[in-house]
Amino acid sequence: MDYIELKVTLTPYNDELAEILVAELGDAGYESFTDIEHGFNAYIQENEFNEVVFDSIKQITLEHQSTPTIEHTKIISQNWNAVWESNFDPIIIDDECILLAHFHNVEKEYNYRIVMEPKMAFGTGHHETTYLMASGILKHDCTNKNVLDMGTGTGVLGILAAMRGAALVDAIDIDSWSYESAVENAQFNNVAGQMNVFCGDASLLTSPNKYDLVLANINRNILIKDMPTYYQSMKQGATIMFSGILLEDIPAIEVSAAALRLKKVGENRRNKWAFLAFEK
């Protein structure tokens, strides 16, 4: 599978503007992001690429008194590992968990060490949301719980829940690269016996089995659209954790959750990104 790398640089550079553009591109189907000097790279499957999104980027940057430079390059699948390795740094969460790749050499010991293989499913532009969700899991009792990990990506969050004692983790992602990556990473981190990985979307949630914990690190539009389906898959008293949302998205998520009578039980913020937790 070949991808398009979209390189966006901003003059002058603005962190808040960059986060807004990342969210906009995420809604447009871009799957992965990496930070670069004065901007970011965004990645999308070649057959999903459309230059119409350039107009949105230009309009948003104009409103923020900035000028974008936009370039795009085709990346054949064989080259992706090198791109990924050049952009991915280890992520340390609450000095308790580290997410790293096989080529990293980190001597310090952590309670949880998750090793990932390079796949298009992961992008450093979303370190903040991965951090927020992982931090939430570290504070949550996962022992003997049934967990749903929606939009699993590389499977990191589901793997962490399994390491923290979850009895069962169902991990779902619509992207085939993510599916393959999550399967490999579950095996590599010795939790394949606890973790089932599926390729699809919320329409797969038809099982009568209910979950004690739902993890959804996806963009705002998908979260709002699929929230009623997540709700139906939850046990009474279950917790659902959301991220992948900007600070300005918080009211929209809260309104949707309130309509389902979900009780807000947690919130965290990291830079411009938000984490919200609710209880059924």
Secondary structure, DSSP 4 states (H G I P E B T S, - for coil): --EEEEEEEEES--HHHHHHHHHHHHHTT--EEEEETTEEEEEEEGGG--TTHHHHHHHHHHHTT-EEEEEEEEE-GGGHHHHHHHH---EEETTTEEEEETT----S--SEEEEE---TT--GGGHHHHHHHHHHHHTS--TT-EEEEET-TTSHHHHHHHHTT-SEEEEEES-HHHHHHHHHHHHHTT-TTTEEEEES-GGG---S--EEEEEEE--HHHHHHHHHHHHHTEEEEEEEEEEEEEGGGHHHHHHHHHHTTPEEEEEEEETTEEEEEEE-
